[in-house]
Amino acid sequence: MGWIITIILGGLAGWIAEKIMNSDHGLLTNIVLGIVGAAVLNFILGTLLGLYTSDSWIAYLIVAIIGACGLIAIWRAVRGRA
């Protein structure tokens, strides 16, 4: 995907994950969470589990939302123990 679409979908995915996880982040954090969440979950699904995720923007958005929710949960677990 292009950089502009990646940033837009990352921000949207981060915002949706923020609402699902009942968090409060800024726009930049939402974009980073969405993009990194999508990259991490695509790596896990593709490389480690051998599953292929579609190249459509809807599939990217769903994977990004799930990945961002996972990152928020991991951050909460680490922060709670620190």
C-alpha positions, -999 to 999 in steps of 0.1 A, spaced: 0 0 0 10 36 -4 23 56 24 -7 79 26 -32 50 27 -10 33 53 -10 63 75 -48 69 71 -56 32 78 -31 30 106 -47 61 123 -82 46 118 -71 13 132 -54 29 162 -85 50 169 -108 20 167 -84 0 189 -83 29 214 -121 28 216 -123 -10 219 -96 -10 247 -110 21 264 -77 39 262 -68 76 257 -41 83 231 -32 111 207 -34 110 169 3 101 164 1 73 189 -30 59 171 -12 60 138 19 43 152 -2 16 170 -22 9 139 9 6 116 31 -13 140 1 -35 151 -6 -44 115 31 -52 108 35 -73 139 3 -93 134 11 -98 96 45 -111 106 30 -135 131 3 -147 108 25 -149 77 59 -160 89 52 -179 121 18 -195 113 20 -196 75 -13 -178 69 -18 -153 41 -36 -121 48 -53 -105 18 -39 -73 2 -73 -55 4 -76 -25 26 -104 -41 47 -82 -70 56 -54 -47 64 -77 -26 86 -89 -57 105 -54 -70 111 -43 -36 122 -71 -32 147 -64 -66 162 -27 -59 163 -31 -25 179 -54 -40 205 -27 -66 212 -1 -39 216 -23 -19 240 -29 -50 261 9 -58 261 17 -22 271 -8 -24 299 7 -56 312 42 -43 311 34 -10 326 14 -26 354 44 -47 364 70 -19 362 
